[in-house]
Amino acid sequence: MEFEKLKKIIGEVLNVEADEITMETTFVDDLGADSLDIFQIIMGIEEEFDIEIANEDAENIVTVGDAVDEIKKALN
């Protein structure tokens, strides 16, 4: 469920098809995201899931799977 919502957020920010996004997809190398894009995705995650991701945790998000892990950690 987190993954599906996250794919929607990423698709909207980066203008990519949700089908192209897997857990192994990297934001920078695979999707061409820059730091502003990643910031917008993090903001979208925080708003969608009503959570807060610390800056030091956000810096460790490289793949979509990393983001899903952060969401799950914040929700528990």
All heavy atoms as a GROMACS GRO file, in nm:
protein
  593
    1MET      N    1   0.082  -0.119   0.000
    1MET     CA    2   0.000   0.000   0.000
    1MET      C    3   0.087   0.126   0.000
    1MET      O    4   0.062   0.218  -0.077
    1MET     CB    5  -0.091  -0.001   0.123
    1MET     CG    6  -0.176   0.122   0.131
    1MET     SD    7  -0.311   0.096   0.248
    1MET     CE    8  -0.351   0.263   0.283
    2GLU      N    9   0.190   0.129   0.083
    2GLU     CA   10   0.281   0.243   0.085
    2GLU      C   11   0.348   0.260  -0.052
    2GLU      O   12   0.361   0.371  -0.102
    2GLU     CB   13   0.391   0.227   0.192
    2GLU     CG   14   0.342   0.238   0.334
    2GLU     CD   15   0.308   0.103   0.394
    2GLU    OE1   16   0.317   0.001   0.325
    2GLU    OE2   17   0.270   0.101   0.512
    3PHE      N   18   0.386   0.146  -0.112
    3PHE     CA   19   0.455   0.149  -0.241
    3PHE      C   20   0.366   0.210  -0.349
    3PHE      O   21   0.411   0.292  -0.428
    3PHE     CB   22   0.500   0.007  -0.277
    3PHE     CG   23   0.573  -0.003  -0.408
    3PHE    CD1   24   0.683   0.076  -0.434
    3PHE    CD2   25   0.530  -0.092  -0.505
    3PHE    CE1   26   0.751   0.067  -0.555
    3PHE    CE2   27   0.598  -0.103  -0.626
    3PHE     CZ   28   0.708  -0.022  -0.651
    4GLU      N   29   0.239   0.172  -0.352
    4GLU     CA   30   0.147   0.223  -0.453
    4GLU      C   31   0.128   0.374  -0.438
    4GLU      O   32   0.131   0.448  -0.537
    4GLU     CB   33   0.012   0.152  -0.445
    4GLU     CG   34   0.017   0.005  -0.483
    4GLU     CD   35   0.072  -0.019  -0.623
    4GLU    OE1   36   0.035   0.055  -0.716
    4GLU    OE2   37   0.153  -0.112  -0.640
    5LYS      N   38   0.111   0.421  -0.316
    5LYS     CA   39   0.095   0.565  -0.292
    5LYS      C   40   0.223   0.639  -0.328
    5LYS      O   41   0.219   0.748  -0.385
    5LYS     CB   42   0.060   0.592  -0.145
    5LYS     CG   43  -0.081   0.555  -0.108
    5LYS     CD   44  -0.108   0.593   0.037
    5LYS     CE   45  -0.249   0.560   0.080
    5LYS     NZ   46  -0.273   0.597   0.221
    6LEU      N   47   0.337   0.580  -0.295
    6LEU     CA   48   0.466   0.641  -0.324
    6LEU      C   49   0.488   0.653  -0.475
    6LEU      O   50   0.535   0.755  -0.523
    6LEU     CB   51   0.579   0.561  -0.259
    6LEU     CG   52   0.720   0.612  -0.280
    6LEU    CD1   53   0.734   0.757  -0.232
    6LEU    CD2   54   0.820   0.524  -0.207
    7LYS      N   55   0.451   0.548  -0.549
    7LYS     CA   56   0.466   0.552  -0.696
    7LYS      C   57   0.385   0.668  -0.754
    7LYS      O   58   0.430   0.735  -0.845
    7LYS     CB   59   0.420   0.420  -0.759
    7LYS     CG   60   0.516   0.308  -0.738
    7LYS     CD   61   0.500   0.192  -0.834
    7LYS     CE   62   0.362   0.136  -0.846
    7LYS     NZ   63   0.359   0.014  -0.930
    8LYS      N   64   0.267   0.692  -0.699
    8LYS     CA   65   0.182   0.802  -0.746
    8LYS      C   66   0.250   0.937  -0.721
    8LYS      O   67   0.254   1.023  -0.809
    8LYS     CB   68   0.046   0.796  -0.676
    8LYS     CG   69  -0.055   0.895  -0.725
    8LYS     CD   70  -0.192   0.865  -0.664
    8LYS     CE   71  -0.293   0.967  -0.707
    8LYS     NZ   72  -0.308   1.078  -0.614
    9ILE      N   73   0.306   0.953  -0.601
    9ILE     CA   74   0.375   1.078  -0.566
    9ILE      C   75   0.495   1.099  -0.659
    9ILE      O   76   0.513   1.207  -0.715
    9ILE     CB   77   0.422   1.075  -0.419
    9ILE    CG1   78   0.302   1.074  -0.324
    9ILE    CG2   79   0.514   1.194  -0.388
    9ILE    CD1   80   0.337   1.041  -0.180
   10ILE      N   81   0.575   0.995  -0.678
   10ILE     CA   82   0.694   1.005  -0.764
   10ILE      C   83   0.653   1.038  -0.907
   10ILE      O   84   0.714   1.122  -0.973
   10ILE     CB   85   0.776   0.874  -0.759
   10ILE    CG1   86   0.832   0.852  -0.620
   10ILE    CG2   87   0.888   0.877  -0.863
   10ILE    CD1   88   0.888   0.712  -0.596
   11GLY      N   89   0.549   0.971  -0.953
   11GLY     CA   90   0.501   0.995  -1.089
   11GLY      C   91   0.459   1.139  -1.111
   11GLY      O   92   0.489   1.199  -1.216
   12GLU      N   93   0.392   1.196  -1.012
   12GLU     CA   94   0.347   1.335  -1.022
   12GLU      C   95   0.464   1.433  -1.020
   12GLU      O   96   0.469   1.528  -1.098
   12GLU     CB   97   0.249   1.368  -0.910
   12GLU     CG   98   0.114   1.302  -0.927
   12GLU     CD   99   0.023   1.321  -0.807
   12GLU    OE1  100   0.061   1.392  -0.712
   12GLU    OE2  101  -0.088   1.262  -0.809
   13VAL      N  102   0.561   1.410  -0.931
   13VAL     CA  103   0.674   1.503  -0.918
   13VAL      C  104   0.767   1.493  -1.038
   13VAL      O  105   0.811   1.595  -1.092
   13VAL     CB  106   0.752   1.477  -0.787
   13VAL    CG1  107   0.880   1.560  -0.782
   13VAL    CG2  108   0.665   1.508  -0.667
   14LEU      N  109   0.798   1.371  -1.081
   14LEU     CA  110   0.898   1.351  -1.186
   14LEU      C  111   0.838   1.329  -1.324
   14LEU      O  112   0.912   1.314  -1.421
   14LEU     CB  113   0.988   1.233  -1.150
   14LEU     CG  114   1.068   1.249  -1.021
   14LEU    CD1  115   1.149   1.124  -0.992
   14LEU    CD2  116   1.160   1.371  -1.028
   15ASN      N  117   0.705   1.324  -1.332
   15ASN     CA  118   0.637   1.304  -1.459
   15ASN      C  119   0.682   1.174  -1.527
   15ASN      O  120   0.720   1.175  -1.644
   15ASN     CB  121   0.659   1.426  -1.551
   15ASN     CG  122   0.552   1.436  -1.657
   15ASN    OD1  123   0.446   1.376  -1.646
   15ASN    ND2  124   0.581   1.511  -1.761
   16VAL      N  125   0.680   1.066  -1.451
   16VAL     CA  126   0.714   0.934  -1.504
   16VAL      C  127   0.594   0.841  -1.482
   16VAL      O  128   0.512   0.864  -1.394
   16VAL     CB  129   0.840   0.872  -1.439
   16VAL    CG1  130   0.963   0.954  -1.472
   16VAL    CG2  131   0.823   0.858  -1.289
   17GLU      N  132   0.588   0.736  -1.563
   17GLU     CA  133   0.482   0.637  -1.549
   17GLU      C  134   0.506   0.553  -1.424
   17GLU      O  135   0.619   0.509  -1.399
   17GLU     CB  136   0.478   0.546  -1.672
   17GLU     CG  137   0.438   0.616  -1.800
   17GLU     CD  138   0.294   0.666  -1.796
   17GLU    OE1  139   0.208   0.597  -1.739
   17GLU    OE2  140   0.271   0.776  -1.849
   18ALA      N  141   0.401   0.528  -1.349
   18ALA     CA  142   0.413   0.448  -1.227
   18ALA      C  143   0.464   0.308  -1.258
   18ALA      O  144   0.534   0.247  -1.176
   18ALA     CB  145   0.279   0.442  -1.155
   19ASP      N  146   0.434   0.257  -1.378
   19ASP     CA  147   0.478   0.123  -1.416
   19ASP      C  148   0.630   0.112  -1.423
   19ASP      O  149   0.686   0.003  -1.412
   19ASP     CB  150   0.422   0.085  -1.554
   19ASP     CG  151   0.270   0.087  -1.557
   19ASP    OD1  152   0.210   0.101  -1.448
   19ASP    OD2  153   0.213   0.076  -1.666
   20GLU      N  154   0.698   0.224  -1.445
   20GLU     CA  155   0.844   0.224  -1.458
   20GLU      C  156   0.915   0.217  -1.322
   20GLU      O  157   1.036   0.200  -1.316
   20GLU     CB  158   0.892   0.352  -1.529
   20GLU     CG  159   0.839   0.368  -1.670
   20GLU     CD  160   0.879   0.503  -1.730
   20GLU    OE1  161   0.984   0.559  -1.689
   20GLU    OE2  162   0.806   0.553  -1.817
   21ILE      N  163   0.839   0.232  -1.214
   21ILE     CA  164   0.898   0.244  -1.080
   21ILE      C  165   0.891   0.110  -1.008
   21ILE      O  166   0.785   0.050  -0.996
   21ILE     CB  167   0.825   0.352  -0.999
   21ILE    CG1  168   0.832   0.487  -1.072
   21ILE    CG2  169   0.882   0.361  -0.858
   21ILE    CD1  170   0.739   0.592  -1.017
   22THR      N  171   1.009   0.063  -0.962
   22THR     CA  172   1.016  -0.059  -0.882
   22THR      C  173   1.080  -0.024  -0.748
   22THR      O  174   1.128   0.088  -0.729
   22THR     CB  175   1.101  -0.169  -0.950
   22THR    OG1  176   1.238  -0.126  -0.952
   22THR    CG2  177   1.054  -0.195  -1.093
   23MET      N  178   1.086  -0.122  -0.659
   23MET     CA  179   1.150  -0.100  -0.529
   23MET      C  180   1.300  -0.072  -0.546
   23MET      O  181   1.360  -0.005  -0.463
   23MET     CB  182   1.131  -0.221  -0.438
   23MET     CG  183   0.987  -0.242  -0.394
   23MET     SD  184   0.931  -0.120  -0.274
   23MET     CE  185   0.999  -0.188  -0.125
   24GLU      N  186   1.360  -0.122  -0.653
   24GLU     CA  187   1.504  -0.105  -0.675
   24GLU      C  188   1.537   0.023  -0.752
   24GLU      O  189   1.653   0.058  -0.767
   24GLU     CB  190   1.561  -0.225  -0.752
   24GLU     CG  191   1.560  -0.355  -0.673
   24GLU     CD  192   1.421  -0.422  -0.671
   24GLU    OE1  193   1.346  -0.410  -0.770
   24GLU    OE2  194   1.386  -0.484  -0.569
   25THR      N  195   1.436   0.092  -0.804
   25THR     CA  196   1.458   0.214  -0.881
   25THR      C  197   1.526   0.319  -0.794
   25THR      O  198   1.484   0.345  -0.682
   25THR     CB  199   1.323   0.270  -0.932
   25THR    OG1  200   1.259   0.172  -1.013
   25THR    CG2  201   1.342   0.396  -1.015
   26THR      N  202   1.634   0.379  -0.849
   26THR     CA  203   1.702   0.487  -0.776
   26THR      C  204   1.649   0.621  -0.825
   26THR      O  205   1.620   0.637  -0.944
   26THR     CB  206   1.855   0.482  -0.796
   26THR    OG1  207   1.885   0.497  -0.935
   26THR    CG2  208   1.913   0.352  -0.745
   27PHE      N  209   1.636   0.714  -0.733
   27PHE     CA  210   1.580   0.844  -0.767
   27PHE      C  211   1.671   0.922  -0.863
   27PHE      O  212   1.624   0.979  -0.961
   27PHE     CB  213   1.556   0.927  -0.640
   27PHE     CG  214   1.441   0.875  -0.559
   27PHE    CD1  215   1.463   0.801  -0.444
   27PHE    CD2  216   1.310   0.899  -0.597
   27PHE    CE1  217   1.357   0.753  -0.368
   27PHE    CE2  218   1.204   0.850  -0.523
   27PHE     CZ  219   1.228   0.777  -0.409
   28VAL      N  220   1.801   0.924  -0.835
   28VAL     CA  221   1.892   1.006  -0.914
   28VAL      C  222   1.932   0.935  -1.044
   28VAL      O  223   1.914   0.989  -1.153
   28VAL     CB  224   2.018   1.043  -0.832
   28VAL    CG1  225   2.119   1.119  -0.917
   28VAL    CG2  226   1.979   1.125  -0.710
   29ASP      N  227   1.984   0.813  -1.034
   29ASP     CA  228   2.037   0.744  -1.152
   29ASP      C  229   1.927   0.698  -1.248
   29ASP      O  230   1.939   0.715  -1.369
   29ASP     CB  231   2.124   0.625  -1.110
   29ASP     CG  232   2.249   0.669  -1.037
   29ASP    OD1  233   2.294   0.783  -1.055
   29ASP    OD2  234   2.303   0.587  -0.958
   30ASP      N  235   1.822   0.637  -1.194
   30ASP     CA  236   1.717   0.582  -1.281
   30ASP      C  237   1.612   0.685  -1.322
   30ASP      O  238   1.562   0.682  -1.434
   30ASP     CB  239   1.648   0.463  -1.213
   30ASP     CG  240   1.741   0.345  -1.192
   30ASP    OD1  241   1.838   0.331  -1.269
   30ASP    OD2  242   1.716   0.267  -1.097
   31LEU      N  243   1.576   0.773  -1.231
   31LEU     CA  244   1.468   0.867  -1.258
   31LEU      C  245   1.516   1.008  -1.289
   31LEU      O  246   1.437   1.095  -1.325
   31LEU     CB  247   1.371   0.870  -1.138
   31LEU     CG  248   1.303   0.737  -1.105
   31LEU    CD1  249   1.220   0.750  -0.978
   31LEU    CD2  250   1.216   0.690  -1.222
   32GLY      N  251   1.645   1.033  -1.273
   32GLY     CA  252   1.701   1.165  -1.305
   32GLY      C  253   1.658   1.276  -1.211
   32GLY      O  254   1.658   1.394  -1.247
   33ALA      N  255   1.623   1.239  -1.088
   33ALA     CA  256   1.579   1.339  -0.990
   33ALA      C  257   1.698   1.422  -0.941
   33ALA      O  258   1.807   1.370  -0.922
   33ALA     CB  259   1.512   1.270  -0.872
   34ASP      N  260   1.673   1.552  -0.921
   34ASP     CA  261   1.775   1.635  -0.857
   34ASP      C  262   1.733   1.660  -0.712
   34ASP      O  263   1.630   1.608  -0.667
   34ASP     CB  264   1.795   1.766  -0.934
   34ASP     CG  265   1.670   1.854  -0.942
   34ASP    OD1  266   1.578   1.837  -0.858
   34ASP    OD2  267   1.664   1.939  -1.033
   35SER      N  268   1.810   1.738  -0.640
   35SER     CA  269   1.783   1.756  -0.497
   35SER      C  270   1.647   1.821  -0.473
   35SER      O  271   1.578   1.786  -0.377
   35SER     CB  272   1.894   1.837  -0.430
   35SER     OG  273   1.909   1.962  -0.494
   36LEU      N  274   1.605   1.912  -0.560
   36LEU     CA  275   1.474   1.975  -0.545
   36LEU      C  276   1.362   1.872  -0.567
   36LEU      O  277   1.264   1.870  -0.494
   36LEU     CB  278   1.458   2.092  -0.643
   36LEU     CG  279   1.325   2.166  -0.635
   36LEU    CD1  280   1.303   2.224  -0.496
   36LEU    CD2  281   1.318   2.275  -0.740
   37ASP      N  282   1.379   1.785  -0.668
   37ASP     CA  283   1.279   1.680  -0.693
   37ASP      C  284   1.266   1.590  -0.571
   37ASP      O  285   1.155   1.556  -0.529
   37ASP     CB  286   1.320   1.593  -0.813
   37ASP     CG  287   1.319   1.669  -0.944
   37ASP    OD1  288   1.235   1.761  -0.960
   37ASP    OD2  289   1.401   1.637  -1.033
   38ILE      N  290   1.378   1.550  -0.515
   38ILE     CA  291   1.377   1.461  -0.398
   38ILE      C  292   1.310   1.531  -0.280
   38ILE      O  293   1.229   1.471  -0.209
   38ILE     CB  294   1.520   1.413  -0.365
   38ILE    CG1  295   1.570   1.323  -0.479
   38ILE    CG2  296   1.523   1.338  -0.231
   38ILE    CD1  297   1.716   1.286  -0.472
   39PHE      N  298   1.340   1.660  -0.262
   39PHE     CA  299   1.275   1.737  -0.156
   39PHE      C  300   1.123   1.737  -0.176
   39PHE      O  301   1.047   1.718  -0.081
   39PHE     CB  302   1.330   1.881  -0.156
   39PHE     CG  303   1.264   1.970  -0.055
   39PHE    CD1  304   1.293   1.959   0.080
   39PHE    CD2  305   1.172   2.066  -0.095
   39PHE    CE1  306   1.232   2.041   0.174
   39PHE    CE2  307   1.110   2.149  -0.002
   39PHE     CZ  308   1.139   2.137   0.132
   40GLN      N  309   1.078   1.758  -0.300
   40GLN     CA  310   0.934   1.759  -0.328
   40GLN      C  311   0.872   1.622  -0.301
   40GLN      O  312   0.760   1.614  -0.251
   40GLN     CB  313   0.908   1.800  -0.473
   40GLN     CG  314   0.934   1.947  -0.498
   40GLN     CD  315   0.907   1.984  -0.643
   40GLN    OE1  316   0.964   1.927  -0.734
   40GLN    NE2  317   0.820   2.082  -0.662
   41ILE      N  318   0.943   1.516  -0.334
   41ILE     CA  319   0.893   1.381  -0.309
   41ILE      C  320   0.881   1.357  -0.159
   41ILE      O  321   0.780   1.305  -0.111
   41ILE     CB  322   0.983   1.275  -0.377
   41ILE    CG1  323   0.969   1.286  -0.529
   41ILE    CG2  324   0.947   1.134  -0.328
   41ILE    CD1  325   1.074   1.209  -0.607
   42ILE      N  326   0.984   1.398  -0.083
   42ILE     CA  327   0.981   1.382   0.063
   42ILE      C  328   0.862   1.461   0.121
   42ILE      O  329   0.788   1.410   0.205
   42ILE     CB  330   1.113   1.430   0.128
   42ILE    CG1  331   1.233   1.350   0.078
   42ILE    CG2  332   1.103   1.426   0.281
   42ILE    CD1  333   1.244   1.209   0.125
   43MET      N  334   0.843   1.582   0.073
   43MET     CA  335   0.729   1.664   0.120
   43MET      C  336   0.597   1.594   0.086
   43MET      O  337   0.505   1.592   0.168
   43MET     CB  338   0.732   1.804   0.056
   43MET     CG  339   0.851   1.890   0.097
   43MET     SD  340   0.855   1.927   0.273
   43MET     CE  341   0.714   2.035   0.285
   44GLY      N  342   0.588   1.537  -0.032
   44GLY     CA  343   0.468   1.465  -0.071
   44GLY      C  344   0.443   1.344   0.016
   44GLY      O  345   0.328   1.315   0.054
   45ILE      N  346   0.550   1.273   0.051
   45ILE     CA  347   0.540   1.157   0.140
   45ILE      C  348   0.489   1.202   0.276
   45ILE      O  349   0.397   1.142   0.333
   45ILE     CB  350   0.677   1.086   0.155
   45ILE    CG1  351   0.716   1.016   0.024
   45ILE    CG2  352   0.675   0.986   0.271
   45ILE    CD1  353   0.860   0.966   0.021
   46GLU      N  354   0.550   1.308   0.330
   46GLU     CA  355   0.512   1.355   0.463
   46GLU      C  356   0.365   1.397   0.465
   46GLU      O  357   0.293   1.369   0.562
   46GLU     CB  358   0.602   1.472   0.505
   46GLU     CG  359   0.744   1.428   0.535
   46GLU     CD  360   0.838   1.541   0.572
   46GLU    OE1  361   0.811   1.658   0.534
   46GLU    OE2  362   0.937   1.514   0.640
   47GLU      N  363   0.320   1.461   0.359
   47GLU     CA  364   0.181   1.507   0.352
   47GLU      C  365   0.086   1.388   0.335
   47GLU      O  366  -0.015   1.377   0.405
   47GLU     CB  367   0.166   1.603   0.235
   47GLU     CG  368   0.033   1.675   0.232
   47GLU     CD  369   0.028   1.778   0.121
   47GLU    OE1  370   0.118   1.867   0.117
   47GLU    OE2  371  -0.062   1.770   0.039
   48GLU      N  372   0.118   1.297   0.244
   48GLU     CA  373   0.030   1.183   0.214
   48GLU      C  374   0.013   1.090   0.334
   48GLU      O  375  -0.096   1.042   0.363
   48GLU     CB  376   0.088   1.105   0.095
   48GLU     CG  377   0.012   0.979   0.059
   48GLU     CD  378  -0.125   1.005  -0.002
   48GLU    OE1  379  -0.142   1.107  -0.072
   48GLU    OE2  380  -0.216   0.923   0.021
   49PHE      N  381   0.124   1.064   0.404
   49PHE     CA  382   0.122   0.967   0.513
   49PHE      C  383   0.112   1.032   0.651
   49PHE      O  384   0.110   0.963   0.752
   49PHE     CB  385   0.245   0.876   0.506
   49PHE     CG  386   0.247   0.789   0.384
   49PHE    CD1  387   0.317   0.827   0.272
   49PHE    CD2  388   0.179   0.668   0.382
   49PHE    CE1  389   0.320   0.746   0.158
   49PHE    CE2  390   0.181   0.587   0.271
   49PHE     CZ  391   0.251   0.626   0.158
   50ASP      N  392   0.109   1.166   0.656
   50ASP     CA  393   0.103   1.241   0.781
   50ASP      C  394   0.215   1.199   0.876
   50ASP      O  395   0.192   1.163   0.991
   50ASP     CB  396  -0.035   1.224   0.847
   50ASP     CG  397  -0.057   1.328   0.956
   50ASP    OD1  398  -0.001   1.438   0.946
   50ASP    OD2  399  -0.128   1.297   1.054
   51ILE      N  400   0.337   1.201   0.821
   51ILE     CA  401   0.457   1.166   0.898
   51ILE      C  402   0.562   1.274   0.878
   51ILE      O  403   0.544   1.363   0.795
   51ILE     CB  404   0.516   1.029   0.854
   51ILE    CG1  405   0.554   1.032   0.705
   51ILE    CG2  406   0.420   0.916   0.886
   51ILE    CD1  407   0.626   0.908   0.656
   52GLU      N  408   0.670   1.264   0.954
   52GLU     CA  409   0.782   1.354   0.934
   52GLU      C  410   0.908   1.270   0.919
   52GLU      O  411   0.933   1.180   0.998
   52GLU     CB  412   0.796   1.449   1.053
   52GLU     CG  413   0.895   1.560   1.027
   52GLU     CD  414   0.887   1.671   1.132
   52GLU    OE1  415   0.775   1.707   1.171
   52GLU    OE2  416   0.993   1.717   1.173
   53ILE      N  417   0.985   1.299   0.814
   53ILE     CA  418   1.110   1.228   0.790
   53ILE      C  419   1.224   1.324   0.823
   53ILE      O  420   1.232   1.432   0.765
   53ILE     CB  421   1.118   1.179   0.644
   53ILE    CG1  422   1.005   1.080   0.616
   53ILE    CG2  423   1.255   1.116   0.616
   53ILE    CD1  424   0.995   1.035   0.471
   54ALA      N  425   1.308   1.282   0.916
   54ALA     CA  426   1.421   1.367   0.958
   54ALA      C  427   1.518   1.386   0.842
   54ALA      O  428   1.532   1.299   0.756
   54ALA     CB  429   1.492   1.303   1.077
   55ASN      N  430   1.585   1.501   0.840
   55ASN     CA  431   1.679   1.531   0.731
   55ASN      C  432   1.786   1.424   0.716
   55ASN      O  433   1.820   1.385   0.604
   55ASN     CB  434   1.744   1.668   0.753
   55ASN     CG  435   1.648   1.781   0.727
   55ASN    OD1  436   1.546   1.764   0.661
   55ASN    ND2  437   1.679   1.898   0.780
   56GLU      N  438   1.839   1.377   0.830
   56GLU     CA  439   1.945   1.275   0.820
   56GLU      C  440   1.891   1.144   0.763
   56GLU      O  441   1.963   1.072   0.694
   56GLU     CB  442   2.016   1.252   0.953
   56GLU     CG  443   1.927   1.214   1.070
   56GLU     CD  444   1.875   1.334   1.148
   56GLU    OE1  445   1.890   1.449   1.104
   56GLU    OE2  446   1.816   1.312   1.255
   57ASP      N  447   1.764   1.113   0.790
   57ASP     CA  448   1.702   0.994   0.732
   57ASP      C  449   1.676   1.015   0.583
   57ASP      O  450   1.695   0.924   0.502
   57ASP     CB  451   1.572   0.958   0.803
   57ASP     CG  452   1.595   0.912   0.947
   57ASP    OD1  453   1.705   0.859   0.975
   57ASP    OD2  454   1.504   0.929   1.030
   58ALA      N  455   1.632   1.134   0.547
   58ALA     CA  456   1.604   1.166   0.407
   58ALA      C  457   1.730   1.155   0.322
   58ALA      O  458   1.723   1.112   0.206
   58ALA     CB  459   1.544   1.306   0.396
   59GLU      N  460   1.844   1.191   0.379
   59GLU     CA  461   1.970   1.184   0.305
   59GLU      C  462   2.008   1.040   0.269
   59GLU      O  463   2.084   1.017   0.176
   59GLU     CB  464   2.083   1.247   0.387
   59GLU     CG  465   2.070   1.398   0.399
   59GLU     CD  466   2.169   1.458   0.498
   59GLU    OE1  467   2.260   1.386   0.542
   59GLU    OE2  468   2.152   1.576   0.530
   60ASN      N  469   1.955   0.944   0.344
   60ASN     CA  470   1.986   0.803   0.319
   60ASN      C  471   1.892   0.737   0.218
   60ASN      O  472   1.907   0.620   0.187
   60ASN     CB  473   1.982   0.724   0.450
   60ASN     CG  474   2.089   0.771   0.547
   60ASN    OD1  475   2.199   0.805   0.506
   60ASN    ND2  476   2.056   0.774   0.675
   61ILE      N  477   1.794   0.811   0.170
   61ILE     CA  478   1.699   0.756   0.074
   61ILE      C  479   1.759   0.765  -0.067
   61ILE      O  480   1.774   0.874  -0.122
   61ILE     CB  481   1.563   0.830   0.080
   61ILE    CG1  482   1.499   0.809   0.217
   61ILE    CG2  483   1.471   0.781  -0.031
   61ILE    CD1  484   1.371   0.887   0.239
   62VAL      N  485   1.795   0.650  -0.121
   62VAL     CA  486   1.856   0.643  -0.254
   62VAL      C  487   1.761   0.575  -0.351
   62VAL      O  488   1.745   0.618  -0.464
   62VAL     CB  489   1.991   0.567  -0.248
   62VAL    CG1  490   2.050   0.550  -0.388
   62VAL    CG2  491   2.088   0.638  -0.156
   63THR      N  492   1.695   0.468  -0.303
   63THR     CA  493   1.603   0.393  -0.388
   63THR      C  494   1.460   0.411  -0.340
   63THR      O  495   1.436   0.458  -0.228
   63THR     CB  496   1.635   0.242  -0.387
   63THR    OG1  497   1.608   0.190  -0.256
   63THR    CG2  498   1.780   0.214  -0.426
   64VAL      N  499   1.366   0.370  -0.424
   64VAL     CA  500   1.226   0.374  -0.386
   64VAL      C  501   1.204   0.284  -0.264
   64VAL      O  502   1.129   0.318  -0.173
   64VAL     CB  503   1.137   0.331  -0.504
   64VAL    CG1  504   0.991   0.319  -0.464
   64VAL    CG2  505   1.153   0.431  -0.620
   65GLY      N  506   1.273   0.171  -0.259
   65GLY     CA  507   1.264   0.080  -0.145
   65GLY      C  508   1.308   0.147  -0.016
   65GLY      O  509   1.247   0.125   0.090
   66ASP      N  510   1.413   0.229  -0.024
   66ASP     CA  511   1.458   0.304   0.095
   66ASP      C  512   1.346   0.395   0.145
   66ASP      O  513   1.323   0.408   0.266
   66ASP     CB  514   1.580   0.391   0.062
   66ASP     CG  515   1.705   0.312   0.028
   66ASP    OD1  516   1.711   0.192   0.065
   66ASP    OD2  517   1.795   0.369  -0.036
   67ALA      N  518   1.277   0.460   0.052
   67ALA     CA  519   1.168   0.550   0.090
   67ALA      C  520   1.054   0.472   0.156
   67ALA      O  521   0.997   0.516   0.257
   67ALA     CB  522   1.118   0.626  -0.032
   68VAL      N  523   1.022   0.356   0.100
   68VAL     CA  524   0.916   0.272   0.159
   68VAL      C  525   0.955   0.231   0.300
   68VAL      O  526   0.873   0.236   0.392
   68VAL     CB  527   0.888   0.148   0.070
   68VAL    CG1  528   0.796   0.049   0.142
   68VAL    CG2  529   0.826   0.189  -0.063
   69ASP      N  530   1.083   0.194   0.320
   69ASP     CA  531   1.130   0.157   0.454
   69ASP      C  532   1.114   0.273   0.552
   69ASP      O  533   1.074   0.253   0.667
   69ASP     CB  534   1.277   0.112   0.449
   69ASP     CG  535   1.295  -0.021   0.378
   69ASP    OD1  536   1.196  -0.095   0.361
   69ASP    OD2  537   1.410  -0.050   0.338
   70GLU      N  538   1.148   0.394   0.508
   70GLU     CA  539   1.135   0.512   0.594
   70GLU      C  540   0.988   0.538   0.630
   70GLU      O  541   0.957   0.573   0.744
   70GLU     CB  542   1.194   0.638   0.527
   70GLU     CG  543   1.344   0.645   0.531
   70GLU     CD  544   1.400   0.647   0.672
   70GLU    OE1  545   1.339   0.708   0.763
   70GLU    OE2  546   1.506   0.588   0.693
   71ILE      N  547   0.900   0.520   0.533
   71ILE     CA  548   0.757   0.538   0.558
   71ILE      C  549   0.710   0.438   0.664
   71ILE      O  550   0.644   0.474   0.761
   71ILE     CB  551   0.674   0.523   0.428
   71ILE    CG1  552   0.707   0.638   0.332
   71ILE    CG2  553   0.525   0.518   0.460
   71ILE    CD1  554   0.658   0.615   0.191
   72LYS      N  555   0.747   0.310   0.644
   72LYS     CA  556   0.705   0.206   0.738
   72LYS      C  557   0.760   0.233   0.878
   72LYS      O  558   0.690   0.216   0.977
   72LYS     CB  559   0.749   0.068   0.687
   72LYS     CG  560   0.668   0.021   0.568
   72LYS     CD  561   0.713  -0.116   0.522
   72LYS     CE  562   0.627  -0.164   0.407
   72LYS     NZ  563   0.671  -0.291   0.351
   73LYS      N  564   0.886   0.276   0.885
   73LYS     CA  565   0.949   0.306   1.014
   73LYS      C  566   0.876   0.421   1.083
   73LYS      O  567   0.849   0.415   1.203
   73LYS     CB  568   1.096   0.343   0.990
   73LYS     CG  569   1.178   0.355   1.117
   73LYS     CD  570   1.326   0.368   1.087
   73LYS     CE  571   1.358   0.510   1.048
   73LYS     NZ  572   1.502   0.536   1.031
   74ALA      N  573   0.839   0.522   1.006
   74ALA     CA  574   0.771   0.639   1.064
   74ALA      C  575   0.628   0.606   1.108
   74ALA      O  576   0.576   0.666   1.202
   74ALA     CB  577   0.770   0.754   0.965
   75LEU      N  578   0.565   0.513   1.041
   75LEU     CA  579   0.427   0.478   1.074
   75LEU      C  580   0.417   0.387   1.195
   75LEU      O  581   0.312   0.377   1.257
   75LEU     CB  582   0.358   0.410   0.954
   75LEU     CG  583   0.330   0.501   0.834
   75LEU    CD1  584   0.276   0.420   0.718
   75LEU    CD2  585   0.232   0.612   0.871
   76ASN      N  586   0.526   0.319   1.229
   76ASN     CA  587   0.524   0.226   1.344
   76ASN      C  588   0.565   0.294   1.473
   76ASN      O  589   0.623   0.394   1.479
   76ASN     CB  590   0.615   0.106   1.319
   76ASN     CG  591   0.555   0.018   1.210
   76ASN    OD1  592   0.436   0.018   1.188
   76ASN    ND2  593   0.641  -0.055   1.142
   0.00000   0.00000   0.00000
